[in-house]
Each structure stands twice: as structure tokens, then as C-alpha cells.
Amino acid sequence: MRPKIYLFGDSITEASFDDGGWGASLAHHFSRSVDVVLRGYSGYNTRWALHVLERVFPAVDSGGEGVGDGVVPLAVTVFFGANDACLPDRCSAFQHVPLHEYKQNLLAIVSFLKKRWPTTLVLLITPPPIDEEGRLQYPYVENPLGLPERTNEAAGAYAGACVAVAGECGIPVVDLWTKMQQFPNWEKAYLRDGLHLTQIGNKIVFEEVVTSLREKGLSLEILPVDLPLISEIDPNDPLKDFQK
């Protein structure tokens, strides 16, 4: 079977298979080598993610059923924190997870994945920066206080915790919070509502994920294609190339 890469995260992952999304771009990039599998859950935080891990990534049973039908995935991206960072005294407080718990939850998620698949690459992605003006313009729930339910400062603290977890676990991380703010007008160029990504924002995530995977040996130059390319098929005897 083809190897797989799983994308595990919140709405920024769930929407990544939309037109121009980073997940769709990743699937296209690896189209002849790897199946990219979406496991995105809009609105979820790490507390909820931790509770559903066994359902999202069920163990393989004796009949060969479960995640990947027994095939150990090449990689899993873990992209949470945007909802954990909701402020506890604002309109999305029910999604808030305290910073210390967020870090512990991330550690537990990584530990679960590495215990289940010791050879699988786990790639963390920090929450993106927040455009607070954009959050006020596009609220998702009733906002009687008239204040943004997320701040860039809070998102930065959670991003820092995510980077710290990656360091403790010895795994790669895409520091999206820092990366995006290196560019001018990032608030409107990369975020369509102060939080979720524009097509250009998705492009940055895609490029950073591909770079991180390549640095760990998962690249098109190394991964084999599962069937012969058209350029490899002998036009005088096409079927012989399928007998190899």
C-alpha cells in the first residue's frame, strides 16, 4: 500500500483540503508517492484532541483494520493551539485551555503517536498569529463585550510552548506564529478573518511543511512512485513495465 501522511488539527487543518489549502497542495505535491489523509476537527483544542486520539488513530486489530490498515504512517502533523489560546474571559472561553495544560496535552499527544508508531515523524505546527481587528469583524459566536476572543500576544505564548515541546521531544516544528510576522501586512495578506488562512497564508504553511519533511528525509527525490511513470513505459511493449 502507499505510505501515508496524516494531518491532525483544528479548523485550519480541516479547511486545508479547500481550493488552495495547504493540505490539498501537500496531497498534490505527493500525488504519486504518498496518500495525505485529513484528520481535522474544527473548533477542537488539545484537551478534546487528547480525549479522541484512540478514535482518530485506532490501533490495528488482528484483522488488519485500523489506521492505514496496518501501514505505519510516514508522518503526522499536529496543528493545535489556536483554540486553546482563546481568552478565558471572552466569548469563546469554552475553548480555552490554560497554557501549562496545553503544553502537557501536546506532550501527551506526541507521546501517544510515538508509542504507537516509533518510526513515524511527528511534526508540530504552532498556532498562527492573530489579527485582532479581523477577529472583531468576523466573530463566530455572539460577542457582547465587543472584544476579540483571541489576541496575538496570547497566540505567541502558545506558539512558544509548542516550540518548547518540539525541543523537549526532539521533533521538528513549524513556527508559523514567528514566520508569518516576518512579512509586511501579514494581518490581511495571510489571514482572511484574523485567524484562518488566505491562499497565500496556506502557501506558507505548505512550503514550511514540505521543507520540514524534506529535512527529515521525506521528499519526492527519495520517495518512490507506486507505479511506472508514463515517461518510463516502453511504447513498443507497454505491459512489460507493469511486470517488474
Secondary structure, 3 states (H helix, E strand, C coil): CCCEEEEEECHHHHHHHCCCCHHHHHHHHCCCCCEEEEEECCCCCHHHHHHHHHHHCCCCCCCCCCHHHHCCCCEEEEECCCCCCCCCCCCCHHHCCCHHHHHHHHHHHHHHHHHHCCCCEEEEECCCCCCHHHHHHCCCCCCCCCCCCCCHHHHHHHHHHHHHHHHHHCCCEECHHHHHCCCCCHHHHCECCCCCECHHHHHHHHHHHHHHHHHCCCCCCCCCCCCCCHHHCCCCCHHHHHCC
